[in-house]
Amino acid sequence: MTDLLYLPDEDDVTEFTATVTAATEAYVVLDGTYFYPEGGGQPADRGELRWEGGHADVVDVRKDHGDVRHYVESLEGDPPVEETAVEGHVDVARRETLRRMHTAQHVVSRVVLEEYGATTAGNQIHEDRSRIDFEPADFDEEDLAFIERETNAVIERDLPVTKENRVRAAVEAGVAEGRTQLDLIPDHVDPLRVVEIDDYDMCPCGGTHVDRLGEVGAVHITNRVSKGADVERIEFELIDP
């Protein structure tokens, strides 16, 4: 089993040392990792692994029955054997962009829930753009302009972002109705990792996030797409702070 070392609140760490528990020419499994494995609408980190006599580029990271597989390319030297110490280097620029994007998604989702009563039905984070599906929703251009203004007004408050594990019952009692799909998280997952934006928003989430909203930059909504009856997709990008 691979320990997810970035949880609950060390998602700013991008260099670390760990021990190999399994390896092939295609992937490496470590006893612990700061690489984020794809999930929750957020893509995997990328970067590099180095060990005595070899190194490889990490091009994808995925969970596999409790283990985390770091899929590698450009392997130089033999794959590391079990118990080998490796240095992990997460792509800093990519990590920071995804932290900003994911936190921006939380703010947009909260604005839309508060102002329109629409829940987040799905989302996908990218480095250059992101999208959120809302339901029930039927936005027009004025709505999009309003959502953008309100989102940026919240971001400009530079509120602190806290990431911590909390007892599930407390999370269920405190999360705003419609803010998350807690029923999709198995009951045995307790405690829950929670991302809280000061007194503005609280949501169970395993993704990487900034420590203050001021790090996000500005949100620019670029498109709206109807995804069927009462489902609207909002697409957005970030403007650097």
Residue frames as qw, qx, qy, qz and C-alpha x, y, z in Angstrom:
[[0.000, 0.889, 0.459, 0.000, 0.00, 0.00, 0.00],
 [0.427, 0.333, 0.002, 0.841, 1.34, 3.41, -1.00],
 [0.205, -0.658, -0.437, 0.578, 1.01, 6.25, 1.52],
 [0.265, 0.772, 0.315, 0.485, -0.39, 9.42, -0.07],
 [0.532, -0.264, -0.300, 0.746, 2.06, 11.77, 1.59],
 [0.049, 0.293, 0.164, 0.941, 0.54, 14.98, 0.20],
 [0.514, -0.591, -0.429, -0.450, -2.56, 14.38, 2.33],
 [0.179, 0.778, 0.598, -0.073, -4.02, 16.08, 4.17],
 [0.048, 0.983, 0.093, -0.152, -2.10, 19.37, 3.80],
 [0.458, -0.553, 0.457, 0.525, 1.33, 18.84, 2.24],
 [0.682, 0.563, 0.437, 0.166, 0.33, 19.40, -1.38],
 [0.176, 0.959, -0.212, -0.073, 3.03, 22.05, -1.70],
 [0.544, -0.514, 0.628, 0.216, 5.81, 19.41, -1.41],
 [0.747, 0.605, -0.140, -0.238, 7.37, 18.52, -4.77],
 [0.472, 0.526, -0.690, 0.156, 10.64, 16.77, -3.82],
 [0.766, -0.438, 0.320, -0.345, 10.92, 13.69, -1.62],
 [0.186, 0.401, -0.897, -0.027, 12.70, 10.39, -1.01],
 [0.851, -0.091, 0.197, -0.479, 10.89, 7.03, -0.91],
 [0.335, -0.326, 0.880, 0.085, 11.54, 3.30, -1.20],
 [0.527, 0.189, -0.601, -0.570, 10.63, 1.04, -4.12],
 [0.640, -0.089, 0.654, -0.393, 8.17, -1.75, -3.33],
 [0.723, 0.313, 0.601, 0.135, 7.74, -2.97, -6.94],
 [0.141, 0.714, -0.295, -0.620, 9.00, -1.96, -10.38],
 [0.756, 0.333, 0.507, 0.246, 8.90, -2.94, -14.02],
 [0.368, 0.042, 0.345, 0.863, 10.06, -1.16, -17.16],
 [0.066, -0.609, -0.544, -0.573, 6.57, 0.39, -17.34],
 [0.399, -0.782, -0.102, -0.467, 5.96, 1.59, -13.78],
 [0.357, 0.202, -0.675, 0.614, 7.38, 2.04, -10.28],
 [0.580, -0.678, -0.377, -0.249, 5.51, 1.58, -6.99],
 [0.216, 0.442, -0.511, 0.705, 6.80, 3.37, -3.88],
 [0.337, -0.365, -0.778, 0.385, 6.04, 2.99, -0.18],
 [0.019, -0.774, -0.395, 0.494, 4.94, 6.63, -0.16],
 [0.411, 0.325, 0.419, 0.741, 4.52, 9.39, -2.72],
 [0.043, 0.558, 0.214, -0.801, 3.84, 13.09, -3.17],
 [0.086, 0.006, -0.650, -0.755, 2.78, 12.53, -6.80],
 [0.553, 0.214, 0.365, -0.717, -0.96, 13.04, -7.22],
 [0.233, 0.108, 0.920, 0.295, -2.66, 10.06, -8.94],
 [0.246, -0.173, -0.448, -0.842, -5.42, 10.88, -11.40],
 [0.219, -0.458, -0.853, 0.122, -8.84, 11.16, -9.77],
 [0.078, -0.692, -0.480, 0.534, -11.67, 13.45, -8.76],
 [0.394, 0.885, 0.243, 0.040, -11.56, 15.29, -12.07],
 [0.115, -0.900, 0.380, 0.178, -7.90, 16.21, -11.58],
 [0.832, 0.449, -0.319, 0.073, -5.17, 14.78, -13.84],
 [0.877, -0.327, -0.078, 0.345, -2.05, 13.13, -12.47],
 [0.210, -0.874, 0.327, 0.292, 1.17, 14.89, -11.64],
 [0.853, 0.450, -0.127, 0.232, 4.21, 14.41, -13.84],
 [0.298, -0.876, 0.379, -0.011, 7.89, 14.63, -13.04],
 [0.571, 0.524, -0.622, 0.110, 10.91, 12.41, -12.56],
 [0.870, -0.477, 0.121, -0.024, 12.26, 9.56, -10.44],
 [0.397, 0.704, -0.560, 0.184, 15.99, 9.20, -9.82],
 [0.885, -0.432, 0.171, -0.020, 17.96, 6.37, -8.18],
 [0.339, -0.639, 0.615, 0.313, 21.54, 5.20, -8.11],
 [0.341, -0.108, 0.832, 0.424, 22.36, 4.14, -11.64],
 [0.112, 0.408, 0.769, 0.480, 19.19, 5.32, -13.33],
 [0.199, 0.350, 0.313, -0.860, 16.28, 7.70, -13.74],
 [0.126, 0.405, 0.814, 0.398, 13.00, 7.96, -15.62],
 [0.225, -0.134, -0.067, -0.963, 10.31, 10.48, -16.50],
 [0.191, 0.358, 0.834, -0.375, 6.97, 10.04, -14.73],
 [0.121, -0.076, -0.498, -0.856, 4.29, 10.51, -17.38],
 [0.614, -0.393, -0.369, -0.577, 1.22, 9.24, -15.53],
 [0.013, -0.174, 0.811, -0.558, 0.25, 8.24, -11.98],
 [0.660, -0.236, -0.377, -0.606, -2.68, 5.97, -11.12],
 [0.541, -0.337, 0.620, -0.457, -4.04, 4.08, -8.15],
 [0.659, 0.150, -0.688, -0.265, -4.12, 0.30, -8.34],
 [0.803, -0.376, -0.458, -0.065, -5.79, -1.53, -5.44],
 [0.630, -0.756, -0.047, 0.173, -4.09, 0.56, -2.76],
 [0.637, -0.199, 0.258, 0.698, -0.80, 0.95, -4.60],
 [0.280, 0.884, -0.005, -0.374, 0.15, 3.99, -6.67],
 [0.787, 0.170, 0.379, 0.456, 1.82, 3.20, -9.97],
 [0.002, 0.804, -0.213, -0.555, 4.17, 5.83, -11.36],
 [0.820, 0.446, 0.320, 0.161, 4.18, 5.09, -15.10],
 [0.334, -0.701, 0.340, 0.530, 7.54, 5.92, -16.61],
 [0.754, 0.631, 0.099, 0.155, 9.16, 6.64, -19.97],
 [0.340, 0.815, -0.362, 0.298, 12.68, 7.54, -21.09],
 [0.851, -0.510, 0.120, 0.036, 14.08, 4.97, -18.66],
 [0.416, 0.708, -0.534, 0.203, 17.87, 5.16, -18.31],
 [0.076, -0.374, 0.854, -0.353, 19.55, 2.23, -16.62],
 [0.315, -0.219, -0.920, -0.080, 17.76, -0.82, -15.24],
 [0.500, -0.647, -0.276, -0.505, 14.45, -0.45, -13.39],
 [0.149, -0.536, 0.617, -0.556, 15.07, -0.01, -9.65],
 [0.511, -0.125, -0.850, 0.027, 14.83, -3.18, -7.59],
 [0.582, -0.694, -0.376, -0.193, 12.75, -3.57, -4.44],
 [0.640, -0.642, -0.160, 0.391, 14.07, -1.59, -1.43],
 [0.500, 0.254, 0.122, 0.819, 15.93, 0.89, -3.67],
 [0.101, -0.687, -0.300, 0.655, 15.83, 4.48, -2.44],
 [0.365, 0.510, 0.472, 0.619, 14.55, 6.89, -5.08],
 [0.050, -0.358, -0.172, 0.916, 14.24, 10.66, -5.29],
 [0.255, 0.662, 0.684, 0.167, 10.92, 11.96, -6.56],
 [0.107, -0.262, 0.065, 0.957, 10.68, 15.30, -8.33],
 [0.308, 0.682, 0.655, -0.106, 7.17, 16.53, -9.12],
 [0.293, 0.435, 0.335, 0.783, 6.81, 18.99, -12.03],
 [0.146, -0.382, -0.447, 0.795, 6.41, 22.18, -9.98],
 [0.195, 0.126, -0.226, -0.946, 4.81, 24.36, -12.66],
 [0.442, -0.220, -0.739, -0.459, 2.19, 21.73, -13.49],
 [0.367, -0.388, -0.762, 0.366, 1.42, 21.08, -9.82],
 [0.055, -0.323, -0.284, 0.901, 0.96, 24.78, -9.07],
 [0.307, 0.008, -0.420, -0.854, -1.31, 25.32, -12.07],
 [0.485, -0.294, -0.788, -0.241, -3.50, 22.37, -11.09],
 [0.269, -0.367, -0.638, 0.621, -3.65, 23.58, -7.47],
 [0.117, 0.225, 0.028, -0.967, -4.89, 26.96, -8.69],
 [0.400, -0.068, -0.617, -0.674, -7.38, 25.43, -11.13],
 [0.421, -0.329, -0.845, 0.032, -8.87, 23.04, -8.61],
 [0.146, -0.393, -0.512, 0.750, -9.34, 25.74, -6.00],
 [0.227, 0.143, -0.222, -0.937, -10.95, 28.00, -8.62],
 [0.407, -0.205, -0.790, -0.410, -13.37, 25.18, -9.41],
 [0.291, -0.412, -0.761, 0.407, -14.44, 25.07, -5.78],
 [0.025, 0.349, 0.205, -0.914, -15.17, 28.81, -5.78],
 [0.332, 0.036, -0.504, -0.796, -17.15, 28.69, -9.03],
 [0.395, -0.279, -0.866, -0.127, -19.14, 25.72, -7.74],
 [0.197, -0.434, -0.637, 0.606, -19.99, 27.51, -4.51],
 [0.139, 0.246, -0.064, -0.957, -21.02, 30.72, -6.29],
 [0.403, -0.066, -0.651, -0.639, -23.36, 28.82, -8.61],
 [0.360, -0.353, -0.851, 0.147, -24.85, 26.82, -5.72],
 [0.114, -0.408, -0.461, 0.780, -25.50, 29.95, -3.68],
 [0.188, 0.333, -0.116, -0.917, -26.86, 32.10, -6.49],
 [0.542, 0.160, -0.509, -0.650, -28.67, 29.56, -8.68],
 [0.767, -0.183, 0.453, -0.417, -29.21, 26.50, -6.48],
 [0.849, 0.410, -0.304, -0.137, -27.41, 24.31, -9.01],
 [0.774, -0.488, 0.392, 0.096, -25.20, 21.46, -7.83],
 [0.140, 0.651, -0.683, -0.300, -21.91, 20.34, -9.37],
 [0.950, 0.127, 0.135, -0.250, -22.64, 17.17, -11.34],
 [0.898, 0.082, 0.160, 0.402, -19.08, 16.73, -12.61],
 [0.030, 0.954, -0.225, -0.196, -15.87, 18.57, -13.33],
 [0.890, 0.178, 0.086, 0.410, -12.59, 18.16, -15.19],
 [0.252, -0.890, 0.188, 0.329, -9.44, 20.11, -14.42],
 [0.800, 0.419, 0.075, 0.423, -6.73, 20.84, -17.03],
 [0.523, -0.282, -0.035, 0.803, -3.64, 23.03, -17.01],
 [0.112, 0.055, 0.289, 0.949, -4.99, 25.49, -19.58],
 [0.489, -0.229, -0.242, -0.806, -8.75, 25.22, -18.99],
 [0.078, 0.080, 0.925, -0.364, -11.34, 23.51, -16.84],
 [0.434, -0.265, -0.482, -0.714, -15.03, 22.70, -16.93],
 [0.195, 0.069, 0.783, -0.586, -17.88, 22.16, -14.50],
 [0.296, -0.332, -0.730, -0.520, -21.28, 20.59, -15.19],
 [0.201, 0.012, 0.514, -0.834, -24.20, 22.03, -13.20],
 [0.350, -0.350, -0.729, -0.473, -27.76, 20.84, -12.67],
 [0.440, 0.681, 0.551, 0.198, -30.45, 22.00, -12.75],
 [0.228, -0.563, 0.118, 0.786, -29.20, 24.98, -14.73],
 [0.484, 0.662, 0.472, 0.324, -30.07, 27.13, -17.73],
 [0.345, -0.584, 0.007, 0.735, -27.59, 30.01, -17.91],
 [0.487, 0.825, 0.217, 0.187, -27.56, 32.94, -20.30],
 [0.560, 0.468, -0.161, 0.664, -24.76, 35.40, -21.08],
 [0.253, -0.740, 0.160, -0.602, -25.75, 37.72, -18.23],
 [0.887, -0.452, 0.033, -0.091, -25.59, 34.79, -15.83],
 [0.869, 0.140, -0.101, 0.463, -22.09, 33.90, -16.99],
 [0.240, 0.635, -0.172, 0.714, -20.90, 37.48, -16.53],
 [0.557, -0.679, 0.112, -0.464, -22.41, 37.54, -13.04],
 [0.962, -0.250, -0.025, 0.112, -20.82, 34.21, -12.07],
 [0.691, 0.355, -0.153, 0.611, -17.43, 35.44, -13.28],
 [0.045, -0.703, 0.170, -0.689, -17.72, 38.71, -11.33],
 [0.737, -0.582, 0.088, -0.332, -18.84, 36.99, -8.14],
 [0.955, -0.043, -0.101, 0.276, -16.14, 34.34, -8.38],
 [0.535, 0.437, -0.184, 0.699, -13.40, 36.92, -8.81],
 [0.309, -0.726, 0.122, -0.603, -14.80, 39.01, -5.97],
 [0.893, -0.444, 0.033, -0.066, -14.45, 36.00, -3.66],
 [0.856, 0.166, -0.097, 0.481, -10.93, 35.27, -4.92],
 [0.231, 0.674, -0.146, 0.686, -9.91, 38.88, -4.33],
 [0.612, -0.721, 0.062, -0.317, -10.72, 38.43, -0.63],
 [0.393, 0.525, -0.705, 0.272, -7.59, 36.22, -0.44],
 [0.787, -0.443, 0.162, -0.397, -9.23, 33.88, 2.07],
 [0.171, -0.482, 0.858, -0.047, -7.12, 31.13, 3.66],
 [0.830, 0.106, -0.412, -0.362, -7.62, 27.58, 2.40],
 [0.442, -0.457, 0.714, -0.293, -7.42, 24.81, 5.00],
 [0.750, 0.180, -0.580, -0.261, -6.91, 21.15, 4.16],
 [0.207, -0.367, 0.792, -0.441, -7.41, 18.59, 6.93],
 [0.379, -0.174, -0.897, -0.148, -8.96, 15.26, 7.87],
 [0.404, -0.196, 0.325, -0.833, -12.28, 15.49, 9.71],
 [0.307, 0.141, 0.905, -0.258, -14.68, 12.97, 11.22],
 [0.005, -0.264, -0.753, -0.603, -17.26, 12.06, 8.60],
 [0.146, -0.692, -0.699, 0.106, -20.27, 12.78, 10.80],
 [0.175, -0.672, -0.124, 0.709, -19.05, 16.34, 11.38],
 [0.087, -0.161, 0.545, 0.818, -18.51, 16.85, 7.66],
 [0.059, -0.441, -0.825, -0.350, -21.97, 15.53, 6.82],
 [0.181, -0.755, -0.544, 0.318, -23.48, 17.90, 9.38],
 [0.209, -0.676, 0.020, 0.706, -21.51, 20.93, 8.23],
 [0.246, -0.013, 0.612, 0.752, -21.37, 20.75, 4.43],
 [0.392, 0.306, 0.041, -0.866, -23.89, 22.90, 2.57],
 [0.683, 0.329, 0.625, -0.184, -26.81, 21.03, 1.04],
 [0.695, 0.701, 0.161, -0.019, -26.08, 20.30, -2.61],
 [0.032, -0.877, 0.449, 0.169, -22.39, 21.18, -2.29],
 [0.062, 0.453, -0.879, -0.134, -21.10, 17.64, -2.75],
 [0.834, -0.012, -0.383, -0.397, -22.26, 14.12, -3.53],
 [0.300, -0.513, 0.725, -0.346, -21.38, 12.51, -0.21],
 [0.886, 0.037, 0.328, -0.325, -23.50, 9.47, -1.07],
 [0.802, 0.531, -0.274, 0.013, -20.89, 8.54, -3.69],
 [0.128, 0.598, -0.706, 0.358, -18.16, 8.27, -1.04],
 [0.678, -0.172, -0.714, -0.017, -18.28, 4.81, 0.58],
 [0.583, -0.753, -0.102, -0.287, -19.43, 4.85, 4.21],
 [0.874, -0.311, -0.098, 0.360, -16.19, 3.25, 5.42],
 [0.477, 0.435, -0.067, 0.761, -14.18, 6.31, 4.31],
 [0.429, -0.862, -0.108, -0.247, -13.84, 8.06, 7.65],
 [0.045, 0.717, 0.200, -0.666, -12.30, 10.53, 8.35],
 [0.570, 0.708, 0.342, 0.238, -12.76, 12.58, 5.19],
 [0.440, -0.141, 0.103, 0.881, -10.16, 14.93, 3.79],
 [0.113, 0.872, 0.467, -0.098, -11.83, 18.34, 3.63],
 [0.372, 0.198, 0.125, 0.898, -10.91, 21.54, 1.81],
 [0.133, -0.825, -0.504, 0.219, -12.30, 24.62, 3.55],
 [0.307, 0.468, 0.101, 0.822, -12.10, 28.19, 2.25],
 [0.042, -0.163, 0.400, -0.901, -12.27, 30.16, 5.51],
 [0.348, 0.289, 0.685, -0.572, -15.97, 30.64, 6.39],
 [0.441, 0.393, -0.277, -0.758, -17.04, 30.65, 2.72],
 [0.833, 0.217, -0.366, -0.354, -16.98, 27.02, 1.56],
 [0.419, -0.414, 0.797, -0.136, -16.28, 23.52, 2.81],
 [0.851, 0.319, -0.196, -0.368, -16.14, 20.41, 0.64],
 [0.806, -0.276, 0.505, 0.139, -14.70, 16.89, 0.93],
 [0.642, 0.742, -0.187, -0.052, -11.95, 16.65, -1.70],
 [0.867, -0.294, 0.226, 0.333, -8.73, 14.72, -2.20],
 [0.628, 0.657, 0.095, 0.405, -7.20, 17.07, -4.76],
 [0.543, -0.142, -0.128, 0.818, -4.37, 19.56, -4.51],
 [0.022, -0.914, -0.364, -0.180, -5.18, 23.17, -3.61],
 [0.283, 0.573, -0.236, 0.732, -3.53, 26.50, -2.93],
 [0.398, -0.291, -0.642, 0.587, -3.14, 27.85, 0.61],
 [0.082, 0.547, 0.294, -0.779, -4.81, 31.22, -0.05],
 [0.542, 0.677, 0.497, -0.031, -7.27, 32.34, -2.72],
 [0.098, 0.902, -0.195, -0.373, -4.95, 35.15, -3.79],
 [0.359, -0.385, 0.757, 0.388, -2.72, 32.52, -5.39],
 [0.605, 0.428, 0.672, -0.006, -5.47, 31.51, -7.84],
 [0.123, -0.046, 0.443, 0.887, -5.48, 34.58, -10.08],
 [0.482, 0.276, 0.131, -0.821, -8.63, 35.63, -11.93],
 [0.477, 0.256, 0.840, 0.046, -11.24, 33.34, -13.47],
 [0.312, 0.361, -0.306, -0.824, -12.37, 34.00, -17.04],
 [0.659, 0.281, 0.664, -0.212, -15.42, 32.06, -18.24],
 [0.044, -0.349, 0.631, 0.691, -14.88, 31.16, -21.89],
 [0.380, -0.030, -0.723, -0.576, -17.89, 29.07, -22.89],
 [0.568, 0.008, 0.569, -0.594, -21.23, 27.56, -21.96],
 [0.325, 0.117, -0.834, -0.429, -22.48, 24.26, -23.39],
 [0.772, -0.140, 0.161, -0.599, -25.85, 22.57, -22.92],
 [0.061, 0.297, -0.953, -0.003, -25.30, 18.93, -21.93],
 [0.266, -0.329, -0.890, -0.171, -28.94, 17.89, -21.99],
 [0.387, -0.722, -0.414, -0.396, -32.09, 18.64, -20.04],
 [0.501, -0.854, -0.028, -0.136, -31.26, 21.01, -17.16],
 [0.795, -0.351, 0.150, 0.471, -27.49, 20.36, -17.37],
 [0.331, 0.934, -0.089, 0.103, -25.17, 23.22, -18.29],
 [0.826, -0.107, -0.018, 0.553, -21.40, 23.09, -18.67],
 [0.010, -0.992, 0.111, 0.058, -19.31, 26.14, -17.83],
 [0.840, 0.176, -0.041, 0.511, -15.76, 26.28, -19.20],
 [0.172, -0.982, 0.070, 0.014, -13.15, 28.63, -17.76],
 [0.733, 0.321, -0.253, 0.544, -9.49, 29.56, -17.76],
 [0.527, -0.722, -0.191, 0.405, -7.24, 31.39, -15.33],
 [0.329, 0.841, -0.125, 0.410, -5.45, 34.71, -15.64],
 [0.673, 0.007, -0.467, 0.574, -2.19, 34.71, -13.69],
 [0.377, -0.852, -0.298, 0.208, -2.18, 36.69, -10.43]]
